[in-house]
């Protein structure tokens, strides 16, 4: 019988056998081997807290030994302990070594270098489990990756040819510690056009950090300090409104930007939200309600529209309340009338 006829006879049987193997539910399959950190993302911690991570393996067959290096930022984390997990030791006795365990691997990072192997001949471990558990203490605020690098896995192939590498993938994790974070969130002014009057300025601050905090908040017009107030024991997640009274009498005529600055405190790394620039004032001549540098019919009209109103009324205009007595009345009209026709030189 020719080779062609033999192939034609057995090819359908080979195809049938292949299909059977693919569909047979008893056929043993293996998932891709992975190394990972659990939990992979950690937050809501404060300085001095301790926590532990597990370095886990999954989808492995015949594991006889492992090795990895874990890097982290030492200004955020300090490592305190590393112990062997139960995965390999559940098979038989192991040797577990800490080849390097330091927070000072270099000027910025700590490193944990661990390895573990089964004693003697025999099959390795299958499935999933924990290779090692590592405990850290929070040293400071910030963000630290947990970088799982230089990972190696070997099987229990006897000599010769000896243990063989196990292909795998590895993924790390991260730790975020907020620490202190003060923020200025709002500035509101009672009026923007002023003429030797007192402006009420409200500043809202928020404690975005994890700790109760005491800190100073300074209010400025341009680069000139108006006043500094101290916020005392503001709890985490809480806000507070500060009220400043800005006497513009000594302020030269001109346009000024208003800004508030929460002074950073020890351990506060994120300071981008400590400064808020929001609002302006124009110091002008008496009777100038519009801020255009002259007193004319426009100013009379604005005061007339708000005439008879008081603070809290829908039509109340704080700029038309020239003398800041919380009402718009004949005194404000009189001020405009007395200075009518004047122009800012």
QUITA-V132629 format. One record per residue. RES is the residue in three letters. SS is DSSP state (2 for helix, 1 for strand, 0 for the rest). PHI is phi in whole degrees, 0 to 359 (NA if undefined). D_CENTER is the distance of its C-alpha to the mean C-alpha in Angstrom with 1 decimal. Layout:
# QUITA-V132629
RES | SS | PHI | D_CENTER
RES | SS | PHI | D_CENTER
This chain:
# QUITA-V132629
UNK | 0 | NA | 76.9
UNK | 0 | 285 | 74.8
UNK | 2 | 299 | 71.2
UNK | 2 | 296 | 70.3
UNK | 2 | 291 | 72.0
UNK | 2 | 296 | 70.2
UNK | 2 | 298 | 66.8
UNK | 2 | 295 | 67.6
UNK | 2 | 283 | 68.6
UNK | 2 | 265 | 65.6
UNK | 2 | 301 | 62.8
UNK | 2 | 300 | 62.5
UNK | 2 | 293 | 62.4
UNK | 2 | 295 | 59.6
UNK | 2 | 296 | 57.5
UNK | 2 | 295 | 58.2
UNK | 2 | 295 | 57.1
UNK | 2 | 297 | 53.9
UNK | 2 | 297 | 53.1
UNK | 2 | 297 | 53.9
UNK | 2 | 295 | 51.6
UNK | 2 | 291 | 48.7
UNK | 2 | 268 | 49.3
UNK | 0 | 292 | 50.3
UNK | 0 | 291 | 47.7
UNK | 0 | 275 | 48.8
UNK | 0 | 291 | 47.9
UNK | 0 | 279 | 45.2
UNK | 0 | 235 | 42.0
UNK | 0 | 233 | 39.0
UNK | 0 | 282 | 35.4
UNK | 0 | 296 | 33.4
UNK | 0 | 279 | 32.3
UNK | 1 | 228 | 28.6
UNK | 1 | 246 | 26.5
UNK | 1 | 207 | 23.1
UNK | 1 | 255 | 20.6
UNK | 1 | 228 | 20.2
UNK | 0 | 288 | 17.8
UNK | 0 | 280 | 16.0
UNK | 1 | 231 | 12.4
UNK | 1 | 234 | 11.8
UNK | 0 | 211 | 9.3
UNK | 0 | 58 | 10.4
UNK | 0 | 247 | 12.2
UNK | 0 | 237 | 13.4
UNK | 0 | 300 | 15.3
UNK | 0 | 99 | 18.7
UNK | 0 | 292 | 17.9
UNK | 1 | 243 | 19.5
UNK | 1 | 206 | 19.0
UNK | 1 | 232 | 21.0
UNK | 1 | 238 | 20.6
UNK | 1 | 251 | 23.6
UNK | 1 | 263 | 24.7
UNK | 1 | 250 | 26.7
UNK | 1 | 236 | 29.4
UNK | 1 | 213 | 30.8
UNK | 1 | 68 | 33.8
UNK | 1 | 257 | 35.6
UNK | 1 | 231 | 39.4
UNK | 1 | 63 | 41.5
UNK | 1 | 283 | 38.7
UNK | 1 | 243 | 40.4
UNK | 1 | 194 | 37.8
UNK | 1 | 213 | 34.2
UNK | 1 | 203 | 32.1
UNK | 1 | 204 | 28.5
UNK | 1 | 238 | 26.3
UNK | 1 | 240 | 22.7
UNK | 1 | 249 | 20.6
UNK | 1 | 206 | 17.5
UNK | 1 | 278 | 16.1
UNK | 0 | 286 | 18.2
UNK | 0 | 286 | 16.3
UNK | 0 | 256 | 13.7
UNK | 1 | 235 | 16.3
UNK | 1 | 235 | 20.1
UNK | 1 | 279 | 22.3
UNK | 1 | 243 | 24.9
UNK | 1 | 198 | 27.0
UNK | 1 | 220 | 27.8
UNK | 1 | 232 | 30.5
UNK | 1 | 289 | 32.3
UNK | 0 | 278 | 31.6
UNK | 2 | 275 | 34.7
UNK | 2 | 297 | 34.9
UNK | 2 | 284 | 37.5
UNK | 2 | 293 | 39.2
UNK | 0 | 287 | 40.1
UNK | 0 | 272 | 42.6
UNK | 0 | 190 | 44.2
UNK | 0 | 298 | 43.7
UNK | 1 | 230 | 41.0
UNK | 1 | 243 | 40.3
UNK | 1 | 241 | 36.6
UNK | 1 | 234 | 35.7
UNK | 1 | 261 | 32.8
UNK | 1 | 287 | 33.5
UNK | 1 | 204 | 30.7
UNK | 1 | 212 | 28.3
UNK | 1 | 211 | 26.6
UNK | 0 | 273 | 23.5
UNK | 0 | 237 | 25.3
UNK | 0 | 300 | 26.0
UNK | 0 | 212 | 25.3
UNK | 0 | 290 | 23.7
UNK | 0 | 237 | 20.1
UNK | 1 | 238 | 20.4
UNK | 1 | 258 | 22.0
UNK | 1 | 218 | 24.1
UNK | 1 | 240 | 25.7
UNK | 1 | 239 | 28.8
UNK | 1 | 237 | 30.6
UNK | 1 | 213 | 33.7
UNK | 1 | 206 | 36.0
UNK | 1 | 212 | 39.3
UNK | 1 | 283 | 42.1
UNK | 0 | 278 | 45.4
UNK | 0 | 73 | 48.6
UNK | 0 | 273 | 49.6
UNK | 0 | 141 | 48.7
UNK | 0 | 288 | 46.3
UNK | 0 | 265 | 42.5
UNK | 1 | 267 | 39.8
UNK | 1 | 243 | 39.0
UNK | 1 | 100 | 36.2
UNK | 1 | 220 | 32.8
UNK | 1 | 174 | 31.5
UNK | 1 | 258 | 29.5
UNK | 1 | 276 | 30.3
UNK | 1 | 204 | 28.4
UNK | 1 | 239 | 26.1
UNK | 1 | 237 | 24.0
UNK | 1 | 252 | 22.6
UNK | 1 | 235 | 19.9
UNK | 1 | 239 | 19.1
UNK | 1 | 287 | 15.9
UNK | 0 | 260 | 16.8
UNK | 0 | 191 | 13.9
UNK | 0 | 284 | 10.3
UNK | 1 | 141 | 8.2
UNK | 1 | 238 | 8.0
UNK | 1 | 230 | 11.5
UNK | 1 | 292 | 13.3
UNK | 1 | 248 | 16.4
UNK | 1 | 265 | 19.0
UNK | 1 | 264 | 22.2
UNK | 1 | 231 | 24.9
UNK | 1 | 51 | 28.7
UNK | 1 | 279 | 29.3
UNK | 1 | 222 | 33.0
UNK | 1 | 231 | 35.0
UNK | 1 | 228 | 38.8
UNK | 1 | 265 | 41.4
UNK | 0 | 255 | 44.5
UNK | 0 | 303 | 47.1
UNK | 0 | 286 | 50.0
UNK | 0 | 278 | 51.7
UNK | 0 | 278 | 52.8
UNK | 0 | 273 | 50.6
UNK | 0 | 97 | 48.0
UNK | 0 | 306 | 44.4
UNK | 0 | 247 | 42.8
UNK | 1 | 297 | 39.1
UNK | 0 | 253 | 37.3
UNK | 0 | 300 | 35.2
UNK | 0 | 196 | 31.6
UNK | 1 | 238 | 28.1
UNK | 1 | 227 | 25.1
UNK | 0 | 227 | 21.3
UNK | 0 | 264 | 18.6
UNK | 1 | 207 | 15.3
UNK | 1 | 203 | 12.0
UNK | 1 | 228 | 10.5
UNK | 1 | 239 | 7.1
UNK | 1 | 238 | 8.1
UNK | 0 | 290 | 6.6
UNK | 0 | 69 | 10.1
UNK | 0 | 268 | 11.4
UNK | 0 | 203 | 10.0
UNK | 1 | 265 | 13.0
UNK | 1 | 221 | 13.3
UNK | 1 | 263 | 16.6
UNK | 1 | 252 | 16.7
UNK | 1 | 201 | 20.5
UNK | 1 | 227 | 23.8
UNK | 1 | 231 | 27.1
UNK | 1 | 245 | 30.6
UNK | 0 | 291 | 33.9
UNK | 0 | 200 | 35.6
UNK | 0 | 252 | 35.1
UNK | 1 | 262 | 38.8
UNK | 1 | 230 | 40.2
UNK | 0 | 210 | 43.5
UNK | 0 | 55 | 43.8
UNK | 0 | 234 | 42.0
UNK | 1 | 255 | 39.1
UNK | 1 | 256 | 35.8
UNK | 1 | 271 | 33.5
UNK | 1 | 237 | 29.9
UNK | 1 | 258 | 27.2
UNK | 1 | 238 | 23.6
UNK | 1 | 255 | 20.8
UNK | 1 | 241 | 18.0
UNK | 1 | 229 | 15.1
UNK | 1 | 267 | 13.6
UNK | 0 | 276 | 9.9
UNK | 0 | 275 | 10.0
UNK | 0 | 262 | 11.8
UNK | 0 | 232 | 15.1
UNK | 0 | 297 | 17.9
UNK | 1 | 222 | 18.2
UNK | 1 | 241 | 21.1
UNK | 1 | 203 | 20.7
UNK | 1 | 264 | 22.9
UNK | 1 | 230 | 22.6
UNK | 1 | 251 | 25.1
UNK | 1 | 257 | 26.5
UNK | 1 | 231 | 28.2
UNK | 1 | 247 | 30.7
UNK | 0 | 51 | 30.2
UNK | 0 | 261 | 30.1
UNK | 1 | 264 | 32.2
UNK | 1 | 285 | 30.9
UNK | 1 | 269 | 31.8
UNK | 1 | 192 | 30.7
UNK | 1 | 244 | 28.1
UNK | 1 | 240 | 27.2
UNK | 1 | 252 | 25.5
UNK | 1 | 268 | 23.2
UNK | 1 | 249 | 24.2
UNK | 1 | 52 | 22.3
UNK | 1 | 280 | 19.8
UNK | 0 | 286 | 18.3
UNK | 0 | 303 | 14.7
UNK | 0 | 82 | 14.0
UNK | 0 | 257 | 17.2
UNK | 1 | 241 | 18.4
UNK | 1 | 213 | 21.6
UNK | 1 | 258 | 24.0
UNK | 1 | 252 | 25.9
UNK | 1 | 248 | 29.3
UNK | 1 | 245 | 30.8
UNK | 1 | 253 | 34.4
UNK | 1 | 256 | 35.0
UNK | 1 | 278 | 38.7
UNK | 0 | 270 | 39.4
UNK | 0 | 305 | 43.0
UNK | 0 | 275 | 42.6
UNK | 0 | 278 | 40.3
UNK | 0 | 298 | 42.2
UNK | 0 | 298 | 42.5
UNK | 1 | 154 | 39.8
UNK | 1 | 258 | 36.4
UNK | 1 | 224 | 33.3
UNK | 1 | 268 | 29.5
UNK | 1 | 258 | 27.7
UNK | 1 | 214 | 24.3
UNK | 1 | 235 | 22.5
UNK | 1 | 227 | 20.5
UNK | 1 | 271 | 18.6
UNK | 0 | 293 | 19.5
UNK | 0 | 299 | 16.8
UNK | 0 | 247 | 17.6
UNK | 0 | 303 | 17.9
UNK | 0 | 92 | 14.8
UNK | 0 | 269 | 12.5
UNK | 0 | 267 | 10.9
UNK | 0 | 265 | 8.9
UNK | 0 | 240 | 12.0
UNK | 0 | 298 | 12.0
UNK | 0 | 262 | 12.2
UNK | 0 | 282 | 14.8
UNK | 1 | 245 | 17.6
UNK | 1 | 231 | 19.0
UNK | 1 | 251 | 22.3
UNK | 1 | 200 | 23.9
UNK | 1 | 120 | 27.6
UNK | 1 | 208 | 30.9
UNK | 1 | 230 | 34.3
UNK | 1 | 238 | 37.7
UNK | 1 | 273 | 40.2
UNK | 0 | 227 | 43.6
UNK | 0 | 280 | 47.2
UNK | 0 | 300 | 48.5
UNK | 0 | 89 | 49.0
UNK | 0 | 275 | 46.7
UNK | 0 | 270 | 44.6
UNK | 0 | 279 | 43.4
UNK | 0 | 83 | 42.2
UNK | 0 | 266 | 44.5
UNK | 0 | 84 | 46.3
UNK | 1 | 212 | 49.6
UNK | 0 | 250 | 51.0
UNK | 0 | 212 | 52.8
UNK | 2 | 297 | 53.3
UNK | 2 | 296 | 49.6
UNK | 2 | 289 | 48.8
UNK | 2 | 302 | 51.7
UNK | 2 | 296 | 50.6
UNK | 2 | 296 | 47.0
UNK | 2 | 291 | 48.4
UNK | 2 | 296 | 51.1
UNK | 2 | 296 | 48.7
UNK | 2 | 268 | 46.7
UNK | 0 | 303 | 49.9
UNK | 0 | 88 | 50.3
UNK | 0 | 265 | 46.7
UNK | 1 | 229 | 44.6
UNK | 0 | 303 | 40.8
UNK | 0 | 105 | 39.4
UNK | 0 | 287 | 42.1
UNK | 0 | 302 | 41.0
UNK | 0 | 265 | 43.0
UNK | 0 | 294 | 42.0
UNK | 0 | 239 | 41.0
UNK | 0 | 298 | 39.6
UNK | 0 | 289 | 40.7
UNK | 0 | 286 | 44.2
UNK | 0 | 277 | 44.2
UNK | 0 | 297 | 45.2
UNK | 0 | 267 | 46.1
UNK | 0 | 58 | 43.0
UNK | 0 | 258 | 45.1
UNK | 0 | 68 | 43.0
UNK | 1 | 205 | 45.9
UNK | 0 | 254 | 47.5
UNK | 0 | 215 | 51.2
UNK | 2 | 297 | 54.3
UNK | 2 | 296 | 52.9
UNK | 2 | 289 | 50.2
UNK | 2 | 300 | 52.9
UNK | 2 | 298 | 55.2
UNK | 2 | 298 | 52.6
UNK | 2 | 295 | 52.3
UNK | 2 | 296 | 56.1
UNK | 2 | 298 | 56.8
UNK | 0 | 260 | 54.6
UNK | 0 | 304 | 55.5
UNK | 0 | 93 | 56.1
UNK | 0 | 286 | 54.2
UNK | 1 | 229 | 52.0
UNK | 0 | 296 | 49.4
UNK | 0 | 293 | 51.2
